[in-house]
């Protein structure tokens, strides 16, 4: 009711246009509202109202196919009910196809992060839409139906053209629960239970009101092998971070009797669990009922997305380019987190890590590590290792084999009775080491001023952490990114030599384009960004200025292949971790480009 009148007005200058409105058994008075409010547009045929009664649930693919097939024009475009087209959108579509008719338009691209609100905006000729078979009606629930249509349009030889103008990306933001609230899975779900297995795995159990269930082992594949130092050095072969350890769910029927639930799988296996408060238990494991609304919605969305994405057959990335650097002066950054009780850190630092640091310096004076204390996924000492590129794998393995025997591993039972509201997985147990690396362009350390870079990295991290809302991001990632950016940009920024650091307020000659200066000048915006990140629905907040800035930054670099690659490399951390203002992003992209040449 907000978007349609505005969309009609914003495209009034384009004469040959019809808006097809599908009432998919909505039951919210849509027909009456359109008849009373938009009668003039109905009379001219500019607005076409159709109904599809008798549906118990909202079916995304079926409803879109009905609307597309009802359209009379040569060009068709999906515009979700919560989307604003923006002024002149119809003319833009027409002009694009006049220039090249062998294309389709989409807002979705790995180089251009967008909010989920506009992912469904896909435009093509009606002839090509019909040729592909349209949306896949076997896909039930939210997720990947638009990805598959994009794939099918590409498969018939059309070129994807990404819409980049932010004025066409307006939408009424809303949470995921509202996004999927009328769909079958959401309406049928009774309860969801989790059983924590490890820091990267949890068994998940869905119980539906129609007497069926689905269960499987959910795995975070990015952290599943994080204890192996060699594994993290190479690109991953999978596309999706979260998956099952099997290709299919275990499915079957359930029945309750007194304080027990009995599950009969389709393979003939029978298991019985007993209720104990909010737990389901047997002799081998306990499942905890999900009470947190966001986690509940996230897990339900994973269920439908996992089911739908299998139609794409694109999880495995066939062509893996191993990172390489011919420059003997190039370095890479690797993070390791050593989980240990905070009251014993002094022992770990003095008796174990200090000797290892000395050994590392003796092996290669171009390698070093920086310590930082963290509480992310359990108390730990985070070490940012800076290692010569060609020796990183052997040196990290050497460090790993020195640290492990020096610590006393302790058995830690994953938590059962306390769910993590921001994760399906347990904290890392005491005595475990977790590794991670970021496959950014390598940086050259021939003239690297290590004390200067270290100091400014800590300073940048402290600025961010001082204004954090509770636990929106982890210190480990923040510091690693901060260090990396300064390592690349130290020469370009004109950072003063060690021992001469002054804040921008104390030194009038401080470079106005210094990244630190930019961040300090944008403290209020940065605080808004960090607070947004702390909210469950931060991507969908209506006043999300940093997300709009990011879209503008991506659009401005869309025509430059080199900068597009850079955006792809750093977008995850820059957007999801820092959400830097547009000016800072532009500086970062430029510095990385210069440092990488």
C-alpha positions as CSV (number, residue, x, y, z in Angstrom):
1,X,0.0,0.0,0.0
2,X,3.0,2.2,0.4
3,X,5.1,1.1,-2.6
4,X,2.5,0.7,-5.4
5,X,1.2,4.3,-5.6
6,X,4.7,5.6,-5.5
7,X,5.9,3.1,-8.2
8,X,3.0,4.1,-10.5
9,X,3.9,7.8,-10.0
10,X,7.7,7.3,-10.4
11,X,7.2,5.7,-13.8
12,X,4.4,7.9,-15.1
13,X,6.5,9.2,-18.0
14,X,6.8,5.7,-19.5
15,X,3.5,5.1,-21.5
16,X,3.7,1.4,-22.4
17,X,3.8,0.0,-18.9
18,X,1.6,-2.2,-16.9
19,X,1.8,-3.2,-13.2
20,X,0.5,-6.7,-12.7
21,X,-0.6,-7.1,-9.1
22,X,-1.2,-10.7,-8.0
23,X,-3.5,-11.4,-5.0
24,X,-2.3,-14.8,-3.9
25,X,-5.0,-15.6,-1.4
26,X,-3.9,-12.7,0.7
27,X,-7.0,-12.1,2.8
28,X,-5.9,-8.6,3.8
29,X,-8.4,-6.5,1.9
30,X,-6.1,-5.9,-1.1
31,X,-8.9,-6.1,-3.7
32,X,-11.1,-3.6,-2.0
33,X,-8.1,-1.2,-1.4
34,X,-7.1,-1.3,-5.0
35,X,-10.7,-0.8,-6.2
36,X,-11.1,2.3,-4.0
37,X,-7.7,3.8,-4.2
38,X,-6.3,3.0,-7.7
39,X,-9.5,2.9,-9.8
40,X,-8.2,5.3,-12.4
41,X,-5.1,3.1,-13.1
42,X,-7.3,0.0,-13.4
43,X,-9.5,1.8,-15.9
44,X,-6.6,2.7,-18.1
45,X,-5.1,-0.8,-18.0
46,X,-1.9,0.6,-16.5
47,X,-2.7,-1.5,-13.4
48,X,-3.8,-5.1,-13.8
49,X,-5.2,-6.9,-10.8
50,X,-5.4,-10.7,-10.8
51,X,-6.4,-13.2,-8.1
52,X,-5.3,-16.8,-7.3
53,X,-7.6,-18.1,-4.6
54,X,-7.5,-21.2,-2.5
55,X,-3.8,-21.2,-1.4
56,X,-3.1,-22.2,2.2
57,X,0.5,-21.0,2.1
58,X,2.4,-18.4,0.1
59,X,4.4,-20.1,-2.6
60,X,7.1,-17.8,-3.9
61,X,7.9,-19.5,-7.3
62,X,4.3,-20.3,-8.2
63,X,3.1,-16.8,-7.5
64,X,5.8,-15.2,-9.5
65,X,5.2,-17.5,-12.5
66,X,1.5,-16.6,-12.4
67,X,2.3,-12.8,-12.5
68,X,4.9,-13.2,-15.2
69,X,2.6,-15.2,-17.5
70,X,-0.2,-12.7,-17.0
71,X,2.0,-9.8,-18.2
72,X,1.3,-8.7,-21.8
73,X,4.5,-6.8,-22.5
74,X,7.7,-7.9,-24.3
75,X,9.8,-7.2,-21.2
76,X,9.0,-8.5,-17.7
77,X,10.4,-7.6,-14.4
78,X,9.8,-8.9,-10.9
79,X,9.2,-6.2,-8.3
80,X,8.5,-7.5,-4.8
81,X,5.6,-5.8,-2.9
82,X,8.1,-4.1,-0.5
83,X,10.2,-2.6,-3.3
84,X,10.3,0.9,-4.6
85,X,11.3,0.9,-8.3
86,X,12.8,4.4,-8.2
87,X,12.0,7.2,-10.6
88,X,12.4,6.3,-14.3
89,X,13.0,2.6,-13.7
90,X,10.8,1.5,-16.6
91,X,12.7,3.8,-19.0
92,X,16.0,2.4,-17.7
93,X,14.9,-1.2,-18.4
94,X,13.7,-0.3,-21.9
95,X,16.9,1.6,-22.8
96,X,19.0,-1.3,-21.6
97,X,17.3,-3.8,-23.8
98,X,17.3,-1.4,-26.8
99,X,21.1,-1.3,-26.4
100,X,21.4,-5.1,-26.2
101,X,18.4,-7.5,-26.3
102,X,20.6,-10.6,-25.4
103,X,20.8,-9.6,-21.7
104,X,18.9,-9.9,-18.5
105,X,19.1,-7.5,-15.6
106,X,19.6,-8.3,-11.9
107,X,20.6,-6.6,-8.7
108,X,22.4,-9.7,-7.5
109,X,26.2,-9.9,-7.9
110,X,29.1,-11.2,-5.8
111,X,30.9,-7.9,-6.5
112,X,27.9,-5.8,-5.3
113,X,26.5,-6.7,-1.9
114,X,22.8,-5.7,-1.6
115,X,20.2,-6.3,1.0
116,X,17.9,-9.3,0.6
117,X,15.0,-6.9,0.0
118,X,16.1,-6.3,-3.6
119,X,17.5,-9.7,-4.6
120,X,14.4,-10.6,-6.4
121,X,14.6,-7.8,-9.0
122,X,15.2,-9.7,-12.2
123,X,14.3,-8.3,-15.7
124,X,14.3,-10.2,-19.0
125,X,12.2,-10.6,-22.2
126,X,9.0,-12.6,-21.7
127,X,10.2,-14.8,-24.5
128,X,13.4,-15.7,-22.6
129,X,11.5,-16.2,-19.4
130,X,9.2,-18.7,-21.1
131,X,12.2,-20.4,-22.7
132,X,13.8,-21.1,-19.3
133,X,10.6,-22.4,-17.8
134,X,10.4,-19.6,-15.3
135,X,10.8,-20.0,-11.6
136,X,11.3,-23.6,-10.3
137,X,8.1,-24.5,-8.6
138,X,9.8,-27.5,-6.9
139,X,11.6,-25.0,-4.7
140,X,9.5,-24.5,-1.5
141,X,10.1,-21.7,0.9
142,X,12.6,-18.9,1.0
143,X,15.9,-18.9,-0.9
144,X,17.6,-19.5,-4.2
145,X,14.6,-19.4,-6.5
146,X,15.9,-16.2,-8.0
147,X,19.5,-17.6,-8.1
148,X,18.3,-20.5,-10.2
149,X,16.4,-18.3,-12.6
150,X,19.6,-16.2,-13.0
151,X,21.5,-19.4,-13.7
152,X,18.9,-20.6,-16.3
153,X,19.0,-17.2,-18.1
154,X,22.8,-17.4,-18.3
155,X,22.6,-21.0,-19.5
156,X,20.6,-20.0,-22.6
157,X,23.3,-17.6,-23.6
158,X,22.1,-14.3,-22.2
159,X,24.6,-11.9,-20.6
160,X,24.0,-10.8,-17.0
161,X,23.9,-7.0,-16.6
162,X,24.0,-5.9,-13.0
163,X,21.9,-2.9,-12.0
164,X,24.1,-0.6,-10.0
165,X,22.2,2.7,-9.6
166,X,21.2,2.9,-5.8
167,X,18.1,4.9,-6.7
168,X,16.5,1.7,-8.0
169,X,17.2,-0.2,-4.7
170,X,14.6,1.3,-2.4
171,X,12.6,-1.1,-0.2
172,X,10.7,-1.3,3.0
173,X,13.0,-3.2,5.2
174,X,11.7,-5.9,7.5
175,X,13.0,-8.9,9.4
176,X,13.3,-12.5,8.3
177,X,10.3,-13.6,10.3
178,X,8.1,-11.3,8.3
179,X,9.8,-12.4,5.1
180,X,8.9,-16.1,5.6
181,X,5.9,-15.8,7.9
182,X,3.3,-16.9,5.3
183,X,5.3,-19.8,3.9
184,X,4.6,-23.5,4.4
185,X,7.7,-24.3,6.6
186,X,7.0,-21.4,9.0
187,X,3.3,-22.2,9.3
188,X,4.0,-25.9,9.9
189,X,7.0,-25.7,12.3
190,X,6.3,-26.8,15.8
191,X,9.7,-26.7,17.5
192,X,13.4,-26.7,16.6
193,X,16.0,-28.4,18.8
194,X,19.8,-28.3,18.7
195,X,22.4,-30.6,20.2
196,X,25.9,-29.0,20.4
197,X,28.6,-31.3,19.3
198,X,31.7,-29.2,18.7
199,X,32.7,-25.6,18.0
200,X,31.7,-26.2,14.3
201,X,29.0,-28.8,14.5
202,X,25.5,-29.2,15.9
203,X,22.8,-31.8,15.3
204,X,19.5,-30.0,14.4
205,X,16.0,-31.4,14.7
206,X,12.9,-29.9,13.1
207,X,9.5,-31.0,14.4
208,X,6.5,-30.1,12.2
209,X,2.8,-29.9,13.2
210,X,1.8,-32.4,10.5
211,X,3.6,-35.2,12.3
212,X,6.8,-35.2,10.2
213,X,10.4,-34.4,11.2
214,X,13.7,-33.7,9.6
215,X,17.2,-33.9,11.2
216,X,20.8,-33.7,10.3
217,X,24.2,-32.6,11.4
218,X,24.8,-28.9,10.7
219,X,28.4,-27.9,10.1
220,X,30.2,-24.5,9.8
221,X,32.7,-25.6,7.1
222,X,34.9,-22.5,7.5
223,X,35.8,-23.5,11.1
224,X,35.3,-27.3,10.8
225,X,39.0,-27.8,10.1
226,X,40.3,-24.7,11.8
227,X,42.6,-26.8,14.1
228,X,44.7,-27.8,11.0
229,X,47.2,-25.0,10.2
230,X,47.8,-26.2,6.7
231,X,44.1,-26.4,5.8
232,X,43.5,-22.7,6.3
233,X,46.3,-21.7,4.0
234,X,44.4,-22.7,0.8
235,X,41.2,-21.6,-0.8
236,X,38.1,-23.5,0.1
237,X,36.4,-25.8,-2.5
238,X,32.9,-25.1,-1.3
239,X,30.6,-22.2,-2.0
240,X,28.3,-22.3,1.1
241,X,29.6,-21.9,4.6
242,X,26.8,-23.8,6.3
243,X,25.8,-27.2,5.2
244,X,24.9,-30.7,6.4
245,X,27.5,-33.4,6.8
246,X,25.2,-35.5,4.5
247,X,23.5,-34.8,1.2
248,X,20.0,-35.2,2.5
249,X,18.0,-34.8,5.7
250,X,16.9,-37.8,7.7
251,X,13.2,-37.6,7.5
252,X,10.3,-39.5,9.0
253,X,7.3,-39.3,11.3
254,X,7.0,-38.5,15.0
255,X,4.4,-39.2,17.7
256,X,4.2,-38.2,21.4
257,X,3.1,-40.3,24.3
258,X,3.2,-38.8,27.8
259,X,6.6,-37.2,28.4
260,X,8.3,-39.0,25.4
261,X,8.7,-38.3,21.7
262,X,9.2,-41.3,19.3
263,X,10.8,-40.8,15.9
264,X,10.3,-43.3,13.1
265,X,12.7,-42.6,10.2
266,X,11.8,-43.5,6.6
267,X,14.7,-46.1,6.8
268,X,13.0,-48.0,9.6
269,X,15.0,-46.7,12.5
270,X,13.1,-45.8,15.7
271,X,14.5,-43.5,18.5
272,X,12.8,-42.4,21.7
273,X,13.5,-39.1,23.5
274,X,12.2,-38.0,26.9
275,X,11.2,-34.5,27.8
276,X,13.3,-32.9,30.6
277,X,12.3,-29.2,30.8
278,X,13.3,-27.6,27.5
279,X,15.5,-30.6,26.7
280,X,14.9,-33.8,24.7
281,X,17.2,-36.6,26.0
282,X,18.1,-40.2,25.5
283,X,21.0,-42.3,26.7
284,X,23.4,-40.8,24.2
285,X,22.6,-37.1,23.6
286,X,20.5,-34.1,24.6
287,X,18.7,-31.7,22.3
288,X,17.9,-28.2,23.6
289,X,14.8,-26.4,22.4
290,X,15.5,-23.1,20.6
291,X,13.8,-20.3,22.5
292,X,15.6,-17.3,20.9
293,X,13.4,-15.9,18.1
294,X,16.2,-14.9,15.8
295,X,18.1,-18.2,16.1
296,X,14.7,-20.0,15.5
297,X,14.1,-18.0,12.3
298,X,17.7,-18.4,11.1
299,X,17.5,-22.2,11.5
300,X,14.2,-22.4,9.7
301,X,15.6,-20.3,6.8
302,X,18.6,-22.6,6.7
303,X,16.2,-25.6,6.3
304,X,14.4,-24.1,3.2
305,X,17.6,-22.6,1.7
306,X,19.5,-25.9,2.0
307,X,16.6,-27.7,0.3
308,X,16.4,-25.2,-2.5
309,X,20.1,-24.5,-3.2
310,X,20.6,-28.2,-4.1
311,X,18.8,-27.5,-7.4
312,X,21.6,-25.2,-8.5
313,X,24.3,-27.9,-8.2
314,X,26.9,-25.2,-7.5
315,X,28.2,-25.9,-4.1
316,X,31.6,-27.2,-5.2
317,X,33.8,-24.7,-6.9
318,X,35.6,-26.6,-9.6
319,X,38.4,-24.2,-10.5
320,X,40.5,-23.3,-7.5
321,X,43.3,-20.9,-7.9
322,X,45.9,-21.5,-5.3
323,X,47.3,-18.2,-3.8
324,X,50.8,-17.5,-5.1
325,X,53.3,-14.6,-5.0
326,X,56.6,-14.6,-6.9
327,X,57.9,-11.7,-4.9
328,X,60.3,-12.8,-2.2
329,X,59.3,-9.7,-0.1
330,X,55.6,-10.5,0.0
331,X,54.0,-11.6,3.3
332,X,50.7,-13.1,4.3
333,X,48.7,-12.6,7.5
334,X,47.4,-15.6,9.5
335,X,45.5,-15.5,12.8
336,X,45.6,-18.1,15.5
337,X,43.6,-18.2,18.7
338,X,44.8,-20.2,21.7
339,X,42.0,-20.9,24.1
340,X,43.0,-20.8,27.7
341,X,41.6,-19.7,31.1
342,X,42.1,-16.0,31.5
343,X,43.6,-16.4,35.0
344,X,46.4,-18.5,33.6
345,X,47.4,-16.3,30.6
346,X,50.5,-15.1,32.4
347,X,51.9,-18.7,32.4
348,X,51.0,-19.1,28.8
349,X,52.6,-15.9,27.7
350,X,55.9,-16.2,29.7
351,X,56.6,-19.9,29.6
352,X,55.2,-21.0,26.2
353,X,54.6,-18.1,23.8
354,X,57.6,-16.0,24.5
355,X,60.1,-18.8,23.8
356,X,58.2,-19.6,20.6
357,X,58.4,-16.0,19.5
358,X,62.2,-16.0,20.1
359,X,62.5,-19.2,18.0
360,X,60.5,-17.6,15.2
361,X,62.7,-14.6,15.1
362,X,65.8,-16.9,14.9
363,X,64.3,-18.8,12.0
364,X,63.5,-15.7,10.0
365,X,63.9,-12.1,11.0
366,X,61.2,-11.1,8.5
367,X,58.5,-13.0,10.5
368,X,56.8,-11.8,13.6
369,X,53.7,-12.2,15.7
370,X,51.5,-9.8,17.6
371,X,49.5,-10.8,20.7
372,X,46.0,-9.6,21.6
373,X,43.7,-10.8,24.3
374,X,40.1,-11.7,23.2
375,X,36.9,-13.3,24.5
376,X,35.5,-14.3,21.1
377,X,34.0,-17.9,21.4
378,X,35.7,-18.3,24.7
379,X,38.7,-16.6,26.4
380,X,41.8,-16.8,24.2
381,X,45.1,-15.2,23.2
382,X,44.9,-14.1,19.6
383,X,48.1,-14.1,17.7
384,X,48.4,-12.3,14.4
385,X,51.3,-13.9,12.5
386,X,53.0,-12.1,9.7
387,X,55.0,-14.6,7.8
388,X,57.0,-14.6,4.5
389,X,54.7,-15.8,1.8
390,X,56.8,-18.7,0.6
391,X,57.5,-20.0,4.1
392,X,54.1,-19.4,5.6
393,X,52.9,-23.0,5.4
394,X,56.1,-24.6,6.8
395,X,56.5,-22.0,9.5
396,X,52.9,-22.2,10.7
397,X,53.2,-26.0,10.9
398,X,56.4,-25.6,12.9
399,X,54.7,-23.2,15.3
400,X,51.7,-25.5,15.6
401,X,53.9,-28.5,16.6
402,X,55.8,-26.4,19.2
403,X,52.6,-25.0,20.8
404,X,50.6,-28.2,21.0
405,X,53.1,-30.2,23.1
406,X,53.7,-27.2,25.3
407,X,50.1,-26.9,26.5
408,X,48.1,-29.4,28.5
409,X,44.9,-30.2,26.6
410,X,41.8,-30.3,28.8
411,X,38.6,-32.2,28.1
412,X,35.8,-29.7,27.8
413,X,32.1,-30.8,27.4
414,X,30.2,-28.6,24.9
415,X,27.4,-26.7,26.6
416,X,24.0,-28.4,26.6
417,X,21.7,-26.3,28.7
418,X,22.7,-22.8,27.5
419,X,22.1,-21.9,23.9
420,X,24.2,-19.3,22.1
421,X,21.8,-16.7,20.7
422,X,24.2,-15.7,18.0
423,X,25.4,-19.1,16.9
424,X,24.4,-22.7,16.7
425,X,27.8,-23.9,17.9
426,X,29.6,-24.2,21.2
427,X,32.6,-22.1,22.4
428,X,36.1,-23.5,21.7
429,X,37.3,-25.7,24.6
430,X,40.3,-24.9,26.7
431,X,43.5,-26.1,25.1
432,X,42.4,-25.8,21.5
433,X,44.1,-23.7,18.8
434,X,42.0,-22.3,16.0
435,X,43.6,-20.9,12.8
436,X,42.2,-18.6,10.1
437,X,43.6,-16.6,7.2
438,X,42.3,-14.0,4.9
439,X,43.1,-14.4,1.2
440,X,43.7,-10.8,0.5
441,X,46.4,-9.6,-2.0
442,X,49.7,-10.1,-0.3
443,X,51.6,-7.0,0.9
444,X,55.2,-6.1,0.4
445,X,57.2,-5.8,3.6
446,X,60.6,-4.8,2.3
447,X,60.4,-1.4,3.9
448,X,57.7,-2.2,6.5
449,X,58.0,-0.3,9.7
450,X,56.8,-3.0,12.0
451,X,56.5,-0.8,15.2
452,X,54.6,1.8,13.3
453,X,52.2,-0.6,11.7
454,X,51.7,-2.4,15.0
455,X,51.0,0.8,16.9
456,X,48.5,2.2,14.4
457,X,46.7,-1.2,14.1
458,X,46.2,-1.3,17.8
459,X,45.1,2.4,17.7
460,X,42.5,1.8,15.0
461,X,41.2,-1.3,16.8
462,X,40.9,0.6,20.0
463,X,38.8,3.3,18.3
464,X,36.4,0.7,17.1
465,X,36.2,-1.2,20.3
466,X,35.7,1.8,22.5
467,X,32.3,2.5,20.9
468,X,31.1,-1.1,20.5
469,X,27.7,-2.2,21.6
470,X,28.0,-5.6,23.4
471,X,29.7,-8.2,21.3
472,X,28.8,-7.2,17.8
473,X,32.1,-8.2,16.3
474,X,35.2,-10.0,17.6
475,X,38.5,-8.3,18.4
476,X,40.5,-10.9,16.5
477,X,39.0,-10.0,13.1
478,X,39.0,-6.3,13.8
479,X,42.7,-6.3,14.7
480,X,43.7,-8.5,11.8
481,X,41.9,-6.3,9.3
482,X,43.3,-3.1,10.9
483,X,46.8,-4.5,10.8
484,X,46.4,-5.6,7.2
485,X,45.1,-2.2,6.0
486,X,48.0,-0.4,7.6
487,X,50.5,-2.9,6.3
488,X,49.3,-2.1,2.8
489,X,48.9,1.6,3.2
490,X,51.8,2.6,5.5
491,X,53.8,4.2,2.7
492,X,50.8,5.8,0.9
493,X,49.4,7.3,4.1
494,X,52.7,9.0,5.0
495,X,52.5,7.6,8.5
496,X,55.2,9.2,10.7
497,X,58.2,7.1,11.9
498,X,58.1,5.1,15.1
499,X,58.1,7.2,18.3
500,X,56.4,10.3,16.6
501,X,52.7,9.4,16.8
502,X,50.3,12.2,17.5
503,X,46.5,12.3,17.1
504,X,45.0,14.4,14.5
505,X,43.8,16.9,17.1
506,X,47.3,17.4,18.5
507,X,49.2,17.7,15.1
508,X,47.9,20.1,12.6
509,X,50.2,18.7,9.9
510,X,48.6,15.2,10.3
511,X,47.6,14.0,6.8
512,X,43.9,14.9,6.2
513,X,43.5,11.7,4.3
514,X,44.9,9.5,6.9
515,X,42.6,6.5,7.5
516,X,42.7,7.1,11.3
517,X,41.7,10.7,10.7
518,X,38.8,9.7,8.5
519,X,37.5,7.3,11.1
520,X,37.8,9.9,13.9
521,X,36.0,12.4,11.8
522,X,33.2,9.9,11.3
523,X,32.9,8.7,14.9
524,X,29.1,9.3,15.1
525,X,28.5,7.3,11.8
526,X,30.8,4.6,12.9
527,X,29.0,4.3,16.2
528,X,25.7,4.0,14.3
529,X,27.3,1.3,12.2
530,X,28.5,-0.7,15.1
531,X,25.2,-0.5,16.9
532,X,23.5,-1.6,13.7
533,X,25.8,-4.6,13.6
534,X,24.7,-5.5,17.2
535,X,21.0,-5.7,16.2
536,X,19.6,-9.0,14.9
537,X,18.1,-7.3,11.9
538,X,21.0,-4.9,11.2
539,X,21.0,-5.4,7.4
540,X,17.3,-4.4,7.3
541,X,17.3,-1.3,9.4
542,X,15.5,1.5,7.5
543,X,18.2,4.1,8.3
544,X,21.2,2.0,7.4
545,X,23.4,4.7,6.0
546,X,26.5,2.6,5.9
547,X,24.8,0.0,3.8
548,X,23.7,2.7,1.3
549,X,27.3,4.0,1.3
550,X,28.6,0.6,0.5
551,X,26.2,0.2,-2.4
552,X,27.4,3.6,-3.8
553,X,31.1,2.5,-3.4
554,X,30.5,-0.7,-5.3
555,X,28.6,1.1,-8.0
556,X,31.4,3.6,-8.5
557,X,34.0,0.9,-8.9
558,X,31.8,-1.4,-11.0
559,X,33.5,-0.4,-14.3
560,X,37.1,-1.1,-13.1
561,X,38.1,-4.8,-13.2
562,X,41.0,-4.4,-10.9
563,X,39.0,-2.6,-8.2
564,X,36.2,-5.1,-8.6
565,X,38.6,-7.9,-7.7
566,X,39.8,-5.9,-4.7
567,X,36.2,-5.4,-3.6
568,X,35.6,-9.1,-3.9
569,X,38.6,-9.8,-1.7
570,X,37.9,-7.5,1.2
571,X,34.1,-6.8,1.0
572,X,33.2,-9.4,3.7
573,X,35.4,-7.9,6.4
574,X,35.0,-4.3,5.4
575,X,31.2,-4.4,5.2
576,X,30.3,-7.0,7.8
577,X,33.0,-6.2,10.3
578,X,33.7,-2.5,10.0
579,X,31.1,-1.0,7.7
580,X,33.4,1.9,7.0
581,X,32.1,5.2,5.6
582,X,32.4,5.8,1.9
583,X,35.4,8.1,2.0
584,X,37.4,5.6,4.1
585,X,36.4,2.7,1.7
586,X,37.6,4.7,-1.3
587,X,40.9,5.4,0.4
588,X,41.3,1.7,1.2
589,X,40.6,0.5,-2.3
590,X,43.1,3.1,-3.7
591,X,45.8,2.2,-1.2
592,X,45.5,-1.6,-1.8
593,X,45.6,-1.1,-5.5
594,X,48.8,1.0,-5.2
595,X,50.4,-1.4,-2.8
596,X,49.5,-4.4,-4.9
597,X,50.9,-3.0,-8.2
